[in-house]
Amino acid sequence: MKISARNTLKGKVVSVEKGATTAHVKIEVADGTVITSSITNEAVDSLGLTVGGEAYAVVKASDVMIAVD
């Protein structure tokens, strides 16, 4: 796979929760660090995503926000 995005994190799929049209996919990219993405159910099927399988979280954002309590 070649991609222009530089924020690519390889991990293991730990959860796929399908809704009516959208799924929430959770990928563990490090011990205890989980990234959640909302993608279409069609994309889940097309990518063959299953719990325990490997996948990449690709982050493409123009802004990064920081917050404190």
ABEGO torsion letter per residue (X at the ends): XBBABABBBBBBBABBBBBAABBBBBBBABBGBBBBBBBBAAAAAAAGBBBGBBBBBBBBBABBBBBBX
